[in-house]
Each structure stands twice: as C-alpha cells, then as structure tokens.
C-alpha cells in the first residue's frame, strides 16, 4: 500500500500527504462514499502526519461532494 511507503517518499515528494489526501478525498466525497476506508488507511500513517492527511482528505472530500 502506498500509504505505508509514503514516509520514505516524503523525502523526495514534499507534497505527498496532500496528493494522497486529494485521491482519498475524491473517493470519500463521491456520492457512494465509504467512510470505513479511512480507519485502515489512517492506521498506516505515522502519528505526526495523520492529522495533516486527515485535513487534506476532508478538504478535498468537501470540494468533490
């Protein structure tokens, strides 16, 4: 899963958490969203980045809804 490898990619891709948030936010903001997807994804994210990722997800979910 890309979320598990994201901390390694964050060195080279500075906005990786924003990009992942955009992708997940699009799924969450869709008419047939499934919020149960968030828990296993956020469990894979380091604690210091989970709040930031959640903010990006909610930002893009509201844009797409």
N, C-alpha and C positions, 0 to 999 in steps of 0.2 A: 504494500500500500504506500502510495506517495507521501501520505501524511507522516508515516513513520520515518521516512528518509529525509523529510523536509529540513530538520535542523542541520543536516550535512549540506544540503543545497543552499541554505540561507547564507552561507559564506559567499557564494558566487551569485546568487539571485537574491538581491536585497529585499525585493517586494514579494517574496514567495508566499508569505502569510496572506497578503492582500489578494494575490492571484488565486490561492486555494479558497479564500473566502468568497471571491466572485463566483467560482464554479459551484461551490456548495450552496451559496445564496440563491443562485438561479434554480437549483433543484428545490430548495425549501420554499421559494417564492412562487413556484409553479402551482397551478390550480389543484393538482393532485399531489400536494407535498406530503412528505412523510417525516415528521419530526423525530421519529425514533432513530433516524440515521445519525443524528447529532451526537448522541451519547457515545457510541463506539468510536466515532471519529475524534471527538474531543479527549477521549481517554488515551489516545495515541500521541497527543500533542503535549510537549513539555509544559509544566505548570506556568512558567514565566511567559509563555506565548499563547496560552489558551484564551485568556481574556481578550487579547488583541484579535485573535482569529474569530472569536465569537462576535465581536463588534463588527468585523468585516462581513461575516455571514449575515447578520441581521440588517446591516446597511444595504447589502445587495438584495436580500430577500424582500425588503420593503420596496425597493426600486422595481423589482420584477413582478410584484404582486399587483 
